[in-house]
Amino acid sequence: MSEKIRVLVLGTGKMGSGIARLLLQKEGIELVALFARRAERAGIDAGRVLGLDHELGITISNELSTVIAQCRPDIAIQATCSLIEDAAAEIRTLLQHGVSVISTAEEMAFPAAASSVVADELHQLAIKHNAAVLGTGINPGFVLDLLVIALTGVCADIRSISASRINDLSPYGHSVLTTQGVGLSPNAFRQGVADGSVVGHVGFVQSAHMIAAALGWELERIEEKREPIISTVHRETPLVTVEPGQVAGCHHTAVAYRQGRAVITLDHPQQIQPQLEGVATGDSITIEGSPDIHLSGSPEIPGGEGTCALVVNMIPRVLNAAPGLTTMAELPVPAAMLGDARMLVHGRLKP
Amino acid sequence: MSEKIRVLVLGTGKMGSGIARLLLQKEGIELVALFARRAERAGIDAGRVLGLDHELGITISNELSTVIAQCRPDIAIQATCSLIEDAAAEIRTLLQHGVSVISTAEEMAFPAAASSVVADELHQLAIKHNAAVLGTGINPGFVLDLLVIALTGVCADIRSISASRINDLSPYGHSVLTTQGVGLSPNAFRQGVADGSVVGHVGFVQSAHMIAAALGWELERIEEKREPIISTVHRETPLVTVEPGQVAGCHHTAVAYRQGRAVITLDHPQQIQPQLEGVATGDSITIEGSPDIHLSGSPEIPGGEGTCALVVNMIPRVLNAAPGLTTMAELPVPAAMLGDARMLVHGRLKP
């Protein structure tokens, strides 16, 4: 059997650590290096940062070019950021060394939606160095786009699509709670939306464009709305307390228009402890067309755990992909990788 | 813009006609010919067989080689049969002329499961003539396999998979009702299972193998069971009457084993008028793993309408595919084709 698939992980936060731990369990895959942006993590053994009870013999680096040259990865998983502008520098460095990339940066799920200039530059660079780049995750990347697209596959015609994802923010940390406005007054929430500190979900534009591109629809505009979810009850997590009248989360929606008509509606209310007001979490997709399609599940597919798995499962698909930027809609469907990963790869491994 | 994609349809039954009518509505596609096995259809204008109010100027042929040579299709859709042995001769003829194929034959969804010899021969022939072959449909091809596989993509590990499809046979014709044992006594049903006249669903073995192959699982065996659905009420359709104590349909299940354990359970009870006993139709997928996944929808995705759409929507995927036999799990996800089909194709069109 050939050498194992050599994987570099960028990011040692919750997502990067979860991905790295999962890679350690996968047959045919070798975690060759961890990169952290935070300088204080450099020099620490990866086993410690991953919460293992033993050292891994892998020292965390914050010198990306050096670690690539030393460890010769076949592919890198980037879990360091959300925006394409923030992701681009690391992706450039990886591509210049011929390393393919899977990024959890939400805007990389459909890169041209946020910046066609950067997307085009990365696409050309990837082609030049025979590497492929994919952005993915549970959302964007799966529930509100890939799964929607797959279901449209049984339709002869479509009038409109709506998809919603109701989740529970309770397990999340300070930065997520802050960007969703949890614990604010309704006024402070609206102020936060205005000044950009309350962000809501990053990825609606990417999901809508991915769906439209797959169907052959041209979108005229996408309207996003961020509304406070005002609690009527006391809600509490270890990190935040919300009293009645305060904000429990952000109800973020996006509506995409085509020929003057709303054709794609994406709905993603995120809050702590929705069950306290009788709200069940879940994912739901409805297509009005020929035929009508409706599929749903409760609770929602877990975001953190699901993203780690999806990213790892896409490794062989990206190694087999044509050079350049790609999307979930252009690759074969993901599948849980439960056998030897090498059996699935017929391209782009280091000799 | 380049020439339209030239499509030949084999089969003028319910499925072939539905596919042909849909092709007529699609931009960038030209229905160039219809082939019928039934000699009595030869020479009739396609418009009549498709139930249109005008002639199409396309004469139905039952000489496959001749119609290929005359009409030079880029791709053919085969809707003439269910079994690989029955499908193979037409597929061979198409491949020898360099024509790619999408087949609704259930056994073509994962051809090696029914005959690795024929599958290998067709694969080599397709490669030799630079053509691709896909078998697909709602089931097998989508609900109990592709959709299951896509959902496993967000799992790090999987213990077991179960999927069910409860549908209503009321709209179907005599041949389907007969092969499902509708209207028989329970004894006659069991006799029919024994002598092969009661078939149940064709496709479980294909779905189970497609799932296993995607996950990297080796299956030890697949056990199928066909049980009569004995009605407790009077049920009636224009074609058949079922009294209490008689058979309303076939409850067909398949269980696939790996390492001594049941890992894939597929359940497909088919009967007329299930609602008369309070049974709701629907599709449902449950994955026990990390994480658990559950998704369901009611009513079921319609089999006939959905298969016609899916087959047409896969045309660009198959024209872009690598030469040889392929499966739904190896191609990009299907998507409703609502724009010009030519925009999606970058391979294998006749010059």
Interface residues (C-beta under 8 A of the other chain):
Chain A: L22 Q25 I138 F142 L146 L147 I149 A150 T152 G153 V154 C155 A156 D157 I158 A214 L215 G216 W217 D283 G289 S290 P291 I293 H294 L295 S296 G297 S298 I301 P302 E305 G306 T307 C308 A309 L310 V312 N313 M314 M328 A329 E330 L331 P332 V333 P334 A335 A336 M337 L338 G339 D340 M343 L344
Chain B: L22 Q25 I138 F142 L146 L147 I149 A150 T152 G153 V154 C155 A156 D157 I158 A214 L215 G216 W217 D283 G289 S290 P291 I293 H294 L295 S296 G297 S298 I301 P302 E305 G306 T307 C308 A309 L310 V312 N313 M314 M328 A329 E330 L331 P332 V333 P334 A335 A336 M337 L338 G339 D340 M343 L344
